[in-house]
Amino acid sequence: MRSTLFVAALSFAAWLMPLSPSLNGADAIPLSREAAVRWKRWLLPLPHEVRLDRKVVVPRGRIQVTVRPGAGPVERQAAEEISSMLGAANGAPQFTILAGIQDKAWPQGALPEWRRRRLDSLPNRDQAYAILPAGDSTLLLTAINGKGIYYAARTLCQLLEASAGGQNLDVPLADITDWPDMEERGLWNFPDPSNWVPWMASLKLNYAKMANTQLKPVERGGKNGVVIETGLYELARRKAMQYMPYLIHLNFLDASGLFRAYPELAGRGDAALAGRYFAHKRGSQHRVPFAGDPRFQNILREWLGDLAAQGVDEVSCWLSERPAEDQRPETTATGQFVLEGRALVNAWREVRERHPEFRIRLFLSTVTTERDYRVVAEAPPEVRIERACATALERITHLPRDLFRYPLLDHYAAGGRWVASYDVPIGPNARVDTPEYKLPQTSVHRVRDYLVQLSERRYRGAYGMLAWSKKARETYGFSTAALAEYGWNLNGRDTREFATAWATREGMENPEAFGEWSEIMGPIEFDVYDSEFPIAYSWGKFTQMIRERRRPYLGEGVFRYYTSPGDFSSKIAACDRAMALAARFKNPYFAGETRIVRSYVRLAQWLYEIAEQVSLDPLDSLGSQDRLRKSLQGLEAAGEENAAAIRLWRTQLGPADWDRPPVGDSSVQRVLDAIQGTRTTVAEIKDFLEGRYFF
């Protein structure tokens, strides 16, 4: 393999040599429209502007990859990834790939002036790139920034992968101009970051929350520091990705030993306890700090300063996660979150005196908007704002799909302030994936809908939350790819063609059939999971509705996306059509997912019928009671179908210790929670009705 580091050190004249017509390249072959369409399916995300009308066929070892003299680490990484894919050189080169940021080093006339101006005018220009042929034996990769060169390389690698198994490679004489619609795209959490970071970068996702940012144990009077994954941080940088270190939610600082070392910094009173999520069930109640104490600001400054000294250029700083407030008069007069934001901003200002380029983000509280107006107003405009777990706060009922709006942050975003959301619904729960249940969701329609709304709101970052410790790629690889696709090119492919492209890259035996399956199931899964299924179980909404004998209202709440009683049957029939397709796939995952979603529709149908009868019928006749018994039997059967479908789906993912789930393996425990949620709801409804209304 040719060393790109060696090539980068060549003279300027040697770098221009690949443009010489003396190379004995292969003749260009025209591409049919159908061939171009099939080839584009290897591209994910799809570039904004791509023309494929010719190719050359070159022996694998006869392609030379060259980067400009003086290339930076991101450009060299891009060239190395192309070279790694091509393998070792074998004879004189017949084709050259020439990569480098656009500057005076480009050969005269190789890069048209209009192309230079075009790249400079594109959205998110630092990530934009162009690929264009120079004759039939050279391909140019150019950009304003090294990030763009990396993305050009990823596009080219994807095109080359289409013929990667043979001795000869189909090399496109492609003309591509491309840029991302969203400035940042990525994930909150994922397992095995050493494998996930390269995979995400290969899809042009450029943001990932660092898996491990560890605060060193706090000792009174000692110097405070932070341990980060330095090697992976630098690798991510070379792959044009921000692998973001963070300061944990300030109500979690007890785990660092802060309150043992400085008990006077612990929030005072039970109102200072932030509590825990439903799914966490037990453990610390997470006390907030006394954020107005100067010693607390000093500790924040030491943490941020240590990160800056390690070469970190930006840190995400998380305010306390849930509503809570220290009960000292200094805090109650101003507000917990205001003091936390103020302490972080002041600490950052001190660090900037030594590290002028260092930046922070403020991650607002997840489940409250309490005094956000003041936190944001006090933060300088260069401090970025992040928001998570806000879908319940932002939801506005609207046809045909609900809107998500937060007027305060939307106002700032519209005015140019940098705002990001972690709420892209890559999982069924549509918020942080730690609450409640782990279930399959393969709905590009839902992901795209939310990204469209974020774009309309002019948000700059779009992230999803993933909390699977195992089987994450198997469960949410599709949704993550959908985020990559539409975070980059929002108005490119339609949803069917995206699913077909994903299946092509995954090596599925019939990508078109998968695209059809996805087009059936995606909207149904959107309907099911976006109308509080199955989270409404843990909130007791179904049981409470029946206990109160409230009439169910189609089009709202748990029946949000059912507009008539016939919708239940039509959705079940659609699931049956999808099952006929999924049953033919070698991978049983999608058949299992179809069974689960179908069972949730059946549960909704029987819950609606029971609630409707109980709300309207006095149940004072044997005939009406008999009808209710039959409905209860239908509900029980649907519940068992649901439990069996969930268990089968998880079993097919891989071994699971159902009786004793491994500690920390939420992929088993929260599957069990989903099963138990169904069974508890069915049992409670049955017990309530049988004990009151049957003679």
Number of C-alpha atoms within 10 A of each C-alpha: 14 15 15 24 18 11 18 20 15 16 12 15 10 12 20 15 12 23 20 11 13 10 17 12 20 15 13 17 15 14 15 11 11 9 12 16 12 14 21 20 23 23 24 25 30 23 22 17 12 15 15 19 17 19 19 19 18 20 19 22 21 21 26 24 25 27 26 25 19 16 18 16 16 21 29 26 23 28 26 21 17 21 23 13 14 22 14 16 16 12 10 12 20 22 26 22 24 24 27 28 22 20 12 7 14 19 13 8 8 13 19 10 9 9 16 17 10 15 24 16 11 17 15 17 20 19 24 27 33 26 25 19 19 20 14 22 27 24 25 23 26 31 29 20 20 29 26 29 31 33 29 28 26 23 23 20 23 22 22 20 18 20 15 16 9 10 10 15 23 20 24 25 25 20 17 19 22 26 24 26 19 23 22 22 31 29 24 20 21 21 17 12 18 13 10 15 26 17 12 24 24 21 23 30 30 23 24 26 21 22 19 13 17 16 19 14 16 21 15 13 8 10 13 20 20 19 15 20 14 14 9 16 20 16 19 23 17 21 29 27 24 25 26 21 26 25 21 18 19 20 24 20 20 19 14 15 16 21 19 15 16 15 13 15 20 20 25 18 12 14 15 23 21 20 20 15 13 12 16 12 8 10 8 14 15 23 26 31 30 26 27 21 15 13 14 20 20 17 19 23 23 19 22 29 23 18 23 21 13 12 13 21 17 21 21 21 25 23 25 27 25 22 19 22 25 25 18 14 9 15 21 12 9 13 21 28 27 23 21 25 25 20 22 24 24 16 22 24 17 16 24 16 10 12 16 12 12 21 21 20 22 24 25 25 23 23 16 15 17 16 15 17 12 15 19 22 12 13 19 9 13 11 19 20 27 24 21 22 21 22 20 12 14 14 13 14 14 11 9 7 15 17 15 19 17 15 11 12 22 18 13 19 19 14 10 13 20 21 25 26 21 23 27 29 31 31 28 24 23 23 22 24 23 18 16 23 25 25 22 23 25 26 27 30 21 27 25 23 18 20 25 15 14 25 16 11 20 21 26 23 23 26 29 26 26 21 18 22 15 17 14 17 14 11 22 19 16 20 24 27 23 28 30 28 28 28 29 26 20 22 14 16 17 13 20 21 19 24 28 25 26 25 21 22 17 12 10 16 14 14 21 17 20 26 20 19 25 26 20 20 27 20 16 24 28 22 21 22 24 23 20 19 21 23 21 17 20 20 13 14 16 21 22 13 17 22 16 11 17 14 16 21 16 16 16 14 16 24 22 18 23 21 13 11 12 10 15 20 13 12 21 19 13 15 24 16 15 23 21 12 16 23 15 14 17 12 13 14 19 24 22 23 25 26 21 25 26 28 24 21 26 23 25 22 24 22 25 23 19 25 25 17 21 23 18 11 14 11 19 11 12 11 10 15 21 13 14 23 17 13 19 22 14 19 24 19 17 24 26 18 18 25 21 15 22 24 19 16 22 23 14 13 15 9 9 17 11 13 9 9 15 13 8 10 14 20 21 27 23 20 21 20 17 24 21 16 22 22 17 17 19 23 15 15 21 17 11 13 18 14 9 9 14 15 10
